Amino acid sequence: MSTATYTVSGMTCQHCVSAVTEEVSGLPGVTGVQVDLAGGGLTVTSDAPLDDDAVRAAVEEAGYEVAGR
Amino acid sequence: MSTATYTVSGMTCQHCVSAVTEEVSGLPGVTGVQVDLAGGGLTVTSDAPLDDDAVRAAVEEAGYEVAGR
């Protein structure tokens, strides 16, 4: 199992959290997604280590930006 | 035709705008809904004048507050 934490910018409300959670949850191999709205933290748990670019693309698809990892 | 403008507080993103638009659009007689995210303005067009309490309830159902009319 693998866990990675990113910082996401632009999330302002629980709808934003839902949008990010939904997109990232859809990535192959992802088994868990936790988003901390206040701090912008996104923690992704997966079977195997994920490609950061895939996570970044999913966050952008939801309408937000990965500001760091 | 009747038009009423309210001020809604708590909307922070386009998802919030969508949530308010969807709820208010569902009120009987409503023919148009316009939301201005930046200013919090909600303009509702309807066949006949609406009950303010119904609009207020729809906004609250979406998770926000009518701060004034």
Backbone of each chain as nested JSON, in Angstrom:
{
  "chains": [
    {"id": "A", "residues": [
      {"number": 1, "name": "MET", "atoms": {"N": [0.843, -1.205, 0.0], "CA": [0.0, 0.0, 0.0], "C": [0.875, 1.251, 0.0]}},
      {"number": 2, "name": "SER", "atoms": {"N": [0.393, 2.288, -0.648], "CA": [1.169, 3.517, -0.784], "C": [0.304, 4.725, -0.423]}},
      {"number": 3, "name": "THR", "atoms": {"N": [0.923, 5.69, 0.247], "CA": [0.19, 6.91, 0.615], "C": [0.992, 8.127, 0.174]}},
      {"number": 4, "name": "ALA", "atoms": {"N": [0.34, 9.053, -0.485], "CA": [1.015, 10.29, -0.902], "C": [0.143, 11.471, -0.511]}},
      {"number": 5, "name": "THR", "atoms": {"N": [0.802, 12.556, -0.09], "CA": [0.046, 13.75, 0.303], "C": [0.437, 14.923, -0.585]}},
      {"number": 6, "name": "TYR", "atoms": {"N": [-0.572, 15.607, -1.079], "CA": [-0.386, 16.77, -1.958], "C": [-1.057, 17.978, -1.322]}},
      {"number": 7, "name": "THR", "atoms": {"N": [-0.684, 19.144, -1.818], "CA": [-1.391, 20.361, -1.416], "C": [-2.154, 20.865, -2.633]}},
      {"number": 8, "name": "VAL", "atoms": {"N": [-3.443, 21.097, -2.44], "CA": [-4.307, 21.547, -3.536], "C": [-4.774, 22.964, -3.251]}},
      {"number": 9, "name": "SER", "atoms": {"N": [-4.651, 23.828, -4.244], "CA": [-5.104, 25.206, -4.05], "C": [-6.423, 25.443, -4.777]}},
      {"number": 10, "name": "GLY", "atoms": {"N": [-7.197, 26.357, -4.244], "CA": [-8.428, 26.777, -4.909], "C": [-9.703, 26.191, -4.34]}},
      {"number": 11, "name": "MET", "atoms": {"N": [-9.578, 25.245, -3.414], "CA": [-10.797, 24.663, -2.848], "C": [-11.375, 25.603, -1.789]}},
      {"number": 12, "name": "THR", "atoms": {"N": [-12.65, 25.921, -1.933], "CA": [-13.248, 26.902, -1.022], "C": [-14.41, 26.345, -0.211]}},
      {"number": 13, "name": "CYS", "atoms": {"N": [-14.955, 25.211, -0.618], "CA": [-16.141, 24.703, 0.093], "C": [-16.227, 23.19, -0.049]}},
      {"number": 14, "name": "GLN", "atoms": {"N": [-17.221, 22.623, 0.6], "CA": [-17.37, 21.161, 0.579], "C": [-17.671, 20.621, -0.815]}},
      {"number": 15, "name": "HIS", "atoms": {"N": [-18.256, 21.469, -1.691], "CA": [-18.471, 21.006, -3.067], "C": [-17.13, 20.787, -3.753]}},
      {"number": 16, "name": "CYS", "atoms": {"N": [-16.191, 21.673, -3.464], "CA": [-14.847, 21.542, -4.039], "C": [-14.201, 20.251, -3.55]}},
      {"number": 17, "name": "VAL", "atoms": {"N": [-14.353, 19.986, -2.264], "CA": [-13.809, 18.762, -1.68], "C": [-14.407, 17.545, -2.383]}},
      {"number": 18, "name": "SER", "atoms": {"N": [-15.714, 17.574, -2.6], "CA": [-16.383, 16.46, -3.272], "C": [-15.872, 16.269, -4.693]}},
      {"number": 19, "name": "ALA", "atoms": {"N": [-15.686, 17.39, -5.4], "CA": [-15.239, 17.312, -6.79], "C": [-13.847, 16.686, -6.881]}},
      {"number": 20, "name": "VAL", "atoms": {"N": [-12.956, 17.112, -6.002], "CA": [-11.589, 16.567, -5.993], "C": [-11.609, 15.094, -5.582]}},
      {"number": 21, "name": "THR", "atoms": {"N": [-12.367, 14.799, -4.53], "CA": [-12.443, 13.417, -4.044], "C": [-12.948, 12.489, -5.146]}},
      {"number": 22, "name": "GLU", "atoms": {"N": [-13.977, 12.939, -5.86], "CA": [-14.578, 12.108, -6.902], "C": [-13.581, 11.837, -8.031]}},
      {"number": 23, "name": "GLU", "atoms": {"N": [-12.905, 12.899, -8.48], "CA": [-11.963, 12.723, -9.598], "C": [-10.788, 11.828, -9.204]}},
      {"number": 24, "name": "VAL", "atoms": {"N": [-10.204, 12.096, -8.045], "CA": [-9.022, 11.336, -7.638], "C": [-9.4, 9.889, -7.302]}},
      {"number": 25, "name": "SER", "atoms": {"N": [-10.577, 9.693, -6.756], "CA": [-11.032, 8.336, -6.44], "C": [-11.148, 7.481, -7.696]}},
      {"number": 26, "name": "GLY", "atoms": {"N": [-11.357, 8.142, -8.83], "CA": [-11.531, 7.42, -10.082], "C": [-10.241, 6.926, -10.714]}},
      {"number": 27, "name": "LEU", "atoms": {"N": [-9.117, 7.349, -10.153], "CA": [-7.832, 6.895, -10.713], "C": [-7.628, 5.398, -10.419]}},
      {"number": 28, "name": "PRO", "atoms": {"N": [-7.071, 4.664, -11.384], "CA": [-6.842, 3.229, -11.194], "C": [-5.932, 2.966, -9.997]}},
      {"number": 29, "name": "GLY", "atoms": {"N": [-6.332, 2.056, -9.144], "CA": [-5.506, 1.651, -8.014], "C": [-5.732, 2.445, -6.746]}},
      {"number": 30, "name": "VAL", "atoms": {"N": [-6.488, 3.531, -6.843], "CA": [-6.729, 4.356, -5.649], "C": [-7.72, 3.651, -4.726]}},
      {"number": 31, "name": "THR", "atoms": {"N": [-7.337, 3.554, -3.458], "CA": [-8.205, 2.869, -2.496], "C": [-8.782, 3.82, -1.45]}},
      {"number": 32, "name": "GLY", "atoms": {"N": [-8.205, 5.039, -1.378], "CA": [-8.735, 5.989, -0.407], "C": [-8.307, 7.407, -0.723]}},
      {"number": 33, "name": "VAL", "atoms": {"N": [-9.21, 8.36, -0.467], "CA": [-8.899, 9.775, -0.693], "C": [-9.395, 10.559, 0.509]}},
      {"number": 34, "name": "GLN", "atoms": {"N": [-8.521, 11.399, 1.064], "CA": [-8.901, 12.263, 2.177], "C": [-8.556, 13.698, 1.796]}},
      {"number": 35, "name": "VAL", "atoms": {"N": [-9.493, 14.606, 1.951], "CA": [-9.215, 16.006, 1.648], "C": [-9.463, 16.853, 2.882]}},
      {"number": 36, "name": "ASP", "atoms": {"N": [-8.498, 17.7, 3.193], "CA": [-8.625, 18.642, 4.301], "C": [-8.849, 20.025, 3.691]}},
      {"number": 37, "name": "LEU", "atoms": {"N": [-10.091, 20.483, 3.753], "CA": [-10.438, 21.749, 3.092], "C": [-9.637, 22.923, 3.643]}},
      {"number": 38, "name": "ALA", "atoms": {"N": [-9.567, 23.032, 4.962], "CA": [-8.912, 24.187, 5.584], "C": [-7.444, 24.305, 5.167]}},
      {"number": 39, "name": "GLY", "atoms": {"N": [-6.746, 23.179, 5.172], "CA": [-5.319, 23.224, 4.864], "C": [-4.987, 22.916, 3.422]}},
      {"number": 40, "name": "GLY", "atoms": {"N": [-5.999, 22.475, 2.656], "CA": [-5.752, 22.135, 1.259], "C": [-5.032, 20.806, 1.082]}},
      {"number": 41, "name": "GLY", "atoms": {"N": [-5.012, 20.0, 2.118], "CA": [-4.308, 18.724, 2.029], "C": [-5.118, 17.653, 1.316]}},
      {"number": 42, "name": "LEU", "atoms": {"N": [-4.433, 16.912, 0.443], "CA": [-5.057, 15.796, -0.266], "C": [-4.199, 14.567, -0.026]}},
      {"number": 43, "name": "THR", "atoms": {"N": [-4.743, 13.587, 0.662], "CA": [-3.992, 12.36, 0.931], "C": [-4.622, 11.216, 0.143]}},
      {"number": 44, "name": "VAL", "atoms": {"N": [-3.783, 10.572, -0.662], "CA": [-4.271, 9.516, -1.544], "C": [-3.614, 8.197, -1.159]}},
      {"number": 45, "name": "THR", "atoms": {"N": [-4.43, 7.184, -0.935], "CA": [-3.928, 5.849, -0.632], "C": [-4.188, 4.968, -1.85]}},
      {"number": 46, "name": "SER", "atoms": {"N": [-3.195, 4.165, -2.18], "CA": [-3.341, 3.345, -3.383], "C": [-2.629, 2.012, -3.207]}},
      {"number": 47, "name": "ASP", "atoms": {"N": [-2.976, 1.063, -4.046], "CA": [-2.37, -0.267, -3.995], "C": [-0.865, -0.168, -4.246]}},
      {"number": 48, "name": "ALA", "atoms": {"N": [-0.519, 0.58, -5.292], "CA": [0.885, 0.782, -5.654], "C": [1.117, 2.291, -5.759]}},
      {"number": 49, "name": "PRO", "atoms": {"N": [2.382, 2.723, -5.711], "CA": [2.648, 4.168, -5.833], "C": [2.015, 4.733, -7.1]}},
      {"number": 50, "name": "LEU", "atoms": {"N": [1.417, 5.914, -6.978], "CA": [0.738, 6.545, -8.11], "C": [1.682, 7.452, -8.883]}},
      {"number": 51, "name": "ASP", "atoms": {"N": [1.352, 7.665, -10.126], "CA": [2.044, 8.655, -10.949], "C": [1.541, 10.035, -10.521]}},
      {"number": 52, "name": "ASP", "atoms": {"N": [2.46, 10.892, -10.057], "CA": [2.055, 12.23, -9.617], "C": [1.301, 12.98, -10.705]}},
      {"number": 53, "name": "ASP", "atoms": {"N": [1.727, 12.782, -11.956], "CA": [1.069, 13.483, -13.062], "C": [-0.397, 13.079, -13.201]}},
      {"number": 54, "name": "ALA", "atoms": {"N": [-0.678, 11.822, -12.887], "CA": [-2.066, 11.357, -12.981], "C": [-2.908, 12.025, -11.901]}},
      {"number": 55, "name": "VAL", "atoms": {"N": [-2.323, 12.149, -10.699], "CA": [-3.036, 12.81, -9.597], "C": [-3.25, 14.287, -9.947]}},
      {"number": 56, "name": "ARG", "atoms": {"N": [-2.185, 14.896, -10.455], "CA": [-2.254, 16.305, -10.844], "C": [-3.349, 16.522, -11.908]}},
      {"number": 57, "name": "ALA", "atoms": {"N": [-3.405, 15.626, -12.877], "CA": [-4.399, 15.742, -13.952], "C": [-5.819, 15.586, -13.409]}},
      {"number": 58, "name": "ALA", "atoms": {"N": [-5.99, 14.675, -12.459], "CA": [-7.32, 14.462, -11.88], "C": [-7.77, 15.696, -11.098]}},
      {"number": 59, "name": "VAL", "atoms": {"N": [-6.831, 16.288, -10.36], "CA": [-7.158, 17.499, -9.593], "C": [-7.519, 18.638, -10.544]}},
      {"number": 60, "name": "GLU", "atoms": {"N": [-6.781, 18.749, -11.636], "CA": [-7.074, 19.803, -12.614], "C": [-8.403, 19.555, -13.313]}},
      {"number": 61, "name": "GLU", "atoms": {"N": [-8.695, 18.293, -13.552], "CA": [-9.983, 17.935, -14.165], "C": [-11.132, 18.41, -13.266]}},
      {"number": 62, "name": "ALA", "atoms": {"N": [-10.898, 18.346, -11.965], "CA": [-11.926, 18.805, -11.013], "C": [-11.985, 20.328, -10.951]}},
      {"number": 63, "name": "GLY", "atoms": {"N": [-10.969, 20.998, -11.502], "CA": [-10.989, 22.453, -11.541], "C": [-10.037, 23.134, -10.562]}},
      {"number": 64, "name": "TYR", "atoms": {"N": [-9.066, 22.373, -10.023], "CA": [-8.162, 22.921, -9.016], "C": [-6.714, 22.643, -9.41]}},
      {"number": 65, "name": "GLU", "atoms": {"N": [-5.787, 23.084, -8.582], "CA": [-4.37, 22.933, -8.895], "C": [-3.629, 22.229, -7.77]}},
      {"number": 66, "name": "VAL", "atoms": {"N": [-2.703, 21.346, -8.14], "CA": [-1.796, 20.79, -7.143], "C": [-0.674, 21.805, -6.962]}},
      {"number": 67, "name": "ALA", "atoms": {"N": [-0.564, 22.32, -5.74], "CA": [0.44, 23.357, -5.474], "C": [1.748, 22.735, -5.003]}},
      {"number": 68, "name": "GLY", "atoms": {"N": [1.692, 21.486, -4.62], "CA": [2.921, 20.841, -4.168], "C": [2.645, 19.447, -3.67]}},
      {"number": 69, "name": "ARG", "atoms": {"N": [3.732, 18.755, -3.358], "CA": [3.56, 17.433, -2.783], "C": [4.451, 17.322, -1.566]}}
    ]},
    {"id": "B", "residues": [
      {"number": 1, "name": "MET", "atoms": {"N": [-45.11, 38.793, -15.522], "CA": [-43.791, 38.306, -15.096], "C": [-43.289, 39.128, -13.913]}},
      {"number": 2, "name": "SER", "atoms": {"N": [-42.581, 38.465, -13.038], "CA": [-42.11, 39.121, -11.822], "C": [-40.619, 38.829, -11.622]}},
      {"number": 3, "name": "THR", "atoms": {"N": [-39.885, 39.846, -11.159], "CA": [-38.464, 39.656, -10.89], "C": [-38.144, 40.135, -9.485]}},
      {"number": 4, "name": "ALA", "atoms": {"N": [-37.404, 39.333, -8.744], "CA": [-37.008, 39.729, -7.389], "C": [-35.527, 39.434, -7.225]}},
      {"number": 5, "name": "THR", "atoms": {"N": [-34.847, 40.326, -6.513], "CA": [-33.415, 40.135, -6.282], "C": [-33.136, 40.003, -4.789]}},
      {"number": 6, "name": "TYR", "atoms": {"N": [-32.34, 39.011, -4.461], "CA": [-31.97, 38.737, -3.079], "C": [-30.446, 38.768, -2.96]}},
      {"number": 7, "name": "THR", "atoms": {"N": [-29.98, 38.879, -1.733], "CA": [-28.551, 38.726, -1.491], "C": [-28.346, 37.431, -0.717]}},
      {"number": 8, "name": "VAL", "atoms": {"N": [-27.45, 36.595, -1.234], "CA": [-27.196, 35.297, -0.614], "C": [-25.776, 35.287, -0.06]}},
      {"number": 9, "name": "SER", "atoms": {"N": [-25.638, 34.843, 1.172], "CA": [-24.296, 34.78, 1.766], "C": [-23.792, 33.349, 1.815]}},
      {"number": 10, "name": "GLY", "atoms": {"N": [-22.499, 33.203, 1.746], "CA": [-21.874, 31.894, 1.918], "C": [-21.435, 31.204, 0.644]}},
      {"number": 11, "name": "MET", "atoms": {"N": [-21.786, 31.773, -0.512], "CA": [-21.388, 31.122, -1.764], "C": [-19.929, 31.466, -2.067]}},
      {"number": 12, "name": "THR", "atoms": {"N": [-19.123, 30.43, -2.279], "CA": [-17.692, 30.673, -2.48], "C": [-17.172, 30.219, -3.842]}},
      {"number": 13, "name": "CYS", "atoms": {"N": [-17.947, 29.415, -4.554], "CA": [-17.433, 28.906, -5.829], "C": [-18.576, 28.582, -6.771]}},
      {"number": 14, "name": "GLN", "atoms": {"N": [-18.23, 28.166, -7.978], "CA": [-19.257, 27.876, -8.972], "C": [-20.148, 26.699, -8.581]}},
      {"number": 15, "name": "HIS", "atoms": {"N": [-19.621, 25.799, -7.747], "CA": [-20.466, 24.704, -7.281], "C": [-21.591, 25.254, -6.41]}},
      {"number": 16, "name": "CYS", "atoms": {"N": [-21.249, 26.272, -5.613], "CA": [-22.258, 26.91, -4.752], "C": [-23.323, 27.563, -5.623]}},
      {"number": 17, "name": "VAL", "atoms": {"N": [-22.874, 28.23, -6.669], "CA": [-23.802, 28.886, -7.6], "C": [-24.743, 27.843, -8.199]}},
      {"number": 18, "name": "SER", "atoms": {"N": [-24.183, 26.714, -8.609], "CA": [-24.996, 25.643, -9.2], "C": [-26.017, 25.103, -8.209]}},
      {"number": 19, "name": "ALA", "atoms": {"N": [-25.585, 24.926, -6.969], "CA": [-26.48, 24.371, -5.946], "C": [-27.667, 25.307, -5.709]}},
      {"number": 20, "name": "VAL", "atoms": {"N": [-27.391, 26.613, -5.607], "CA": [-28.465, 27.589, -5.38], "C": [-29.371, 27.661, -6.617]}},
      {"number": 21, "name": "THR", "atoms": {"N": [-28.756, 27.709, -7.789], "CA": [-29.529, 27.795, -9.028], "C": [-30.476, 26.609, -9.157]}},
      {"number": 22, "name": "GLU", "atoms": {"N": [-29.965, 25.416, -8.848], "CA": [-30.767, 24.208, -8.986], "C": [-31.957, 24.215, -8.028]}},
      {"number": 23, "name": "GLU", "atoms": {"N": [-31.697, 24.579, -6.776], "CA": [-32.786, 24.572, -5.79], "C": [-33.853, 25.607, -6.124]}},
      {"number": 24, "name": "VAL", "atoms": {"N": [-33.419, 26.83, -6.433], "CA": [-34.386, 27.905, -6.68], "C": [-35.138, 27.654, -7.985]}},
      {"number": 25, "name": "SER", "atoms": {"N": [-34.461, 27.073, -8.964], "CA": [-35.111, 26.768, -10.242], "C": [-36.26, 25.783, -10.064]}},
      {"number": 26, "name": "GLY", "atoms": {"N": [-36.172, 24.977, -9.012], "CA": [-37.195, 23.966, -8.779], "C": [-38.472, 24.504, -8.161]}},
      {"number": 27, "name": "LEU", "atoms": {"N": [-38.466, 25.773, -7.76], "CA": [-39.682, 26.346, -7.154], "C": [-40.765, 26.515, -8.221]}},
      {"number": 28, "name": "PRO", "atoms": {"N": [-42.013, 26.247, -7.87], "CA": [-43.111, 26.381, -8.837], "C": [-43.205, 27.804, -9.375]}},
      {"number": 29, "name": "GLY", "atoms": {"N": [-43.317, 27.926, -10.686], "CA": [-43.499, 29.234, -11.305], "C": [-42.222, 29.95, -11.683]}},
      {"number": 30, "name": "VAL", "atoms": {"N": [-41.081, 29.428, -11.231], "CA": [-39.812, 30.095, -11.537], "C": [-39.428, 29.833, -12.994]}},
      {"number": 31, "name": "THR", "atoms": {"N": [-39.124, 30.918, -13.7], "CA": [-38.774, 30.79, -15.121], "C": [-37.315, 31.132, -15.39]}},
      {"number": 32, "name": "GLY", "atoms": {"N": [-36.659, 31.741, -14.397], "CA": [-35.257, 32.07, -14.604], "C": [-34.548, 32.364, -13.303]}},
      {"number": 33, "name": "VAL", "atoms": {"N": [-33.274, 31.949, -13.221], "CA": [-32.468, 32.213, -12.027], "C": [-31.092, 32.683, -12.478]}},
      {"number": 34, "name": "GLN", "atoms": {"N": [-30.649, 33.792, -11.904], "CA": [-29.319, 34.312, -12.194], "C": [-28.589, 34.509, -10.876]}},
      {"number": 35, "name": "VAL", "atoms": {"N": [-27.374, 33.987, -10.791], "CA": [-26.597, 34.176, -9.564], "C": [-25.28, 34.87, -9.894]}},
      {"number": 36, "name": "ASP", "atoms": {"N": [-24.99, 35.902, -9.124], "CA": [-23.712, 36.607, -9.251], "C": [-22.854, 36.207, -8.066]}},
      {"number": 37, "name": "LEU", "atoms": {"N": [-21.886, 35.354, -8.32], "CA": [-21.057, 34.818, -7.234], "C": [-20.319, 35.924, -6.472]}},
      {"number": 38, "name": "ALA", "atoms": {"N": [-19.683, 36.825, -7.188], "CA": [-18.86, 37.859, -6.561], "C": [-19.68, 38.732, -5.601]}},
      {"number": 39, "name": "GLY", "atoms": {"N": [-20.858, 39.138, -6.05], "CA": [-21.656, 40.039, -5.231], "C": [-22.699, 39.338, -4.386]}},
      {"number": 40, "name": "GLY", "atoms": {"N": [-22.877, 38.036, -4.599], "CA": [-23.884, 37.302, -3.842], "C": [-25.308, 37.582, -4.293]}},
      {"number": 41, "name": "GLY", "atoms": {"N": [-25.451, 38.136, -5.481], "CA": [-26.791, 38.475, -5.961], "C": [-27.526, 37.276, -6.551]}},
      {"number": 42, "name": "LEU", "atoms": {"N": [-28.791, 37.173, -6.203], "CA": [-29.652, 36.111, -6.737], "C": [-30.885, 36.781, -7.324]}},
      {"number": 43, "name": "THR", "atoms": {"N": [-31.049, 36.681, -8.632], "CA": [-32.204, 37.282, -9.29], "C": [-33.112, 36.17, -9.8]}},
      {"number": 44, "name": "VAL", "atoms": {"N": [-34.36, 36.231, -9.376], "CA": [-35.311, 35.178, -9.716], "C": [-36.453, 35.766, -10.538]}},
      {"number": 45, "name": "THR", "atoms": {"N": [-36.691, 35.178, -11.674], "CA": [-37.796, 35.588, -12.529], "C": [-38.879, 34.515, -12.444]}},
      {"number": 46, "name": "SER", "atoms": {"N": [-40.112, 34.977, -12.351], "CA": [-41.201, 34.004, -12.207], "C": [-42.461, 34.51, -12.889]}},
      {"number": 47, "name": "ASP", "atoms": {"N": [-43.392, 33.596, -13.118], "CA": [-44.658, 33.94, -13.767], "C": [-45.43, 34.941, -12.91]}},
      {"number": 48, "name": "ALA", "atoms": {"N": [-45.491, 34.633, -11.625], "CA": [-46.194, 35.497, -10.678], "C": [-45.244, 35.78, -9.523]}},
      {"number": 49, "name": "PRO", "atoms": {"N": [-45.499, 36.823, -8.736], "CA": [-44.618, 37.118, -7.6], "C": [-44.453, 35.899, -6.696]}},
      {"number": 50, "name": "LEU", "atoms": {"N": [-43.224, 35.66, -6.247], "CA": [-42.934, 34.502, -5.409], "C": [-43.058, 34.847, -3.933]}},
      {"number": 51, "name": "ASP", "atoms": {"N": [-43.302, 33.833, -3.153], "CA": [-43.273, 33.961, -1.706], "C": [-41.801, 34.005, -1.278]}},
      {"number": 52, "name": "ASP", "atoms": {"N": [-41.404, 35.095, -0.626], "CA": [-40.006, 35.222, -0.193], "C": [-39.563, 34.038, 0.666]}},
      {"number": 53, "name": "ASP", "atoms": {"N": [-40.501, 33.551, 1.489], "CA": [-40.153, 32.44, 2.374], "C": [-39.802, 31.181, 1.584]}},
      {"number": 54, "name": "ALA", "atoms": {"N": [-40.444, 31.007, 0.425], "CA": [-40.158, 29.835, -0.406], "C": [-38.761, 29.959, -0.999]}},
      {"number": 55, "name": "VAL", "atoms": {"N": [-38.408, 31.174, -1.42], "CA": [-37.071, 31.397, -1.971], "C": [-36.028, 31.188, -0.878]}},
      {"number": 56, "name": "ARG", "atoms": {"N": [-36.319, 31.759, 0.282], "CA": [-35.403, 31.617, 1.417], "C": [-35.197, 30.136, 1.769]}},
      {"number": 57, "name": "ALA", "atoms": {"N": [-36.27, 29.385, 1.766], "CA": [-36.186, 27.954, 2.103], "C": [-35.367, 27.197, 1.061]}},
      {"number": 58, "name": "ALA", "atoms": {"N": [-35.526, 27.559, -0.216], "CA": [-34.775, 26.882, -1.278], "C": [-33.286, 27.178, -1.151]}},
      {"number": 59, "name": "VAL", "atoms": {"N": [-32.972, 28.431, -0.827], "CA": [-31.56, 28.81, -0.656], "C": [-30.966, 28.064, 0.538]}},
      {"number": 60, "name": "GLU", "atoms": {"N": [-31.741, 27.954, 1.611], "CA": [-31.257, 27.234, 2.796], "C": [-31.103, 25.745, 2.503]}},
      {"number": 61, "name": "GLU", "atoms": {"N": [-32.011, 25.217, 1.699], "CA": [-31.923, 23.803, 1.315], "C": [-30.604, 23.543, 0.582]}},
      {"number": 62, "name": "ALA", "atoms": {"N": [-30.17, 24.542, -0.188], "CA": [-28.904, 24.419, -0.918], "C": [-27.7, 24.583, 0.014]}},
      {"number": 63, "name": "GLY", "atoms": {"N": [-27.949, 25.088, 1.22], "CA": [-26.865, 25.219, 2.194], "C": [-26.38, 26.639, 2.418]}},
      {"number": 64, "name": "TYR", "atoms": {"N": [-27.171, 27.623, 1.995], "CA": [-26.758, 29.029, 2.112], "C": [-27.856, 29.847, 2.782]}},
      {"number": 65, "name": "GLU", "atoms": {"N": [-27.593, 31.139, 2.934], "CA": [-28.531, 32.007, 3.643], "C": [-28.916, 33.198, 2.786]}},
      {"number": 66, "name": "VAL", "atoms": {"N": [-30.186, 33.571, 2.825], "CA": [-30.6, 34.835, 2.219], "C": [-30.303, 35.925, 3.236]}},
      {"number": 67, "name": "ALA", "atoms": {"N": [-29.419, 36.844, 2.867], "CA": [-29.007, 37.902, 3.786], "C": [-29.899, 39.133, 3.631]}},
      {"number": 68, "name": "GLY", "atoms": {"N": [-30.618, 39.182, 2.556], "CA": [-31.496, 40.333, 2.357], "C": [-32.17, 40.278, 1.012]}},
      {"number": 69, "name": "ARG", "atoms": {"N": [-33.095, 41.211, 0.821], "CA": [-33.754, 41.303, -0.472], "C": [-33.72, 42.742, -0.929]}}
    ]}
  ]
}
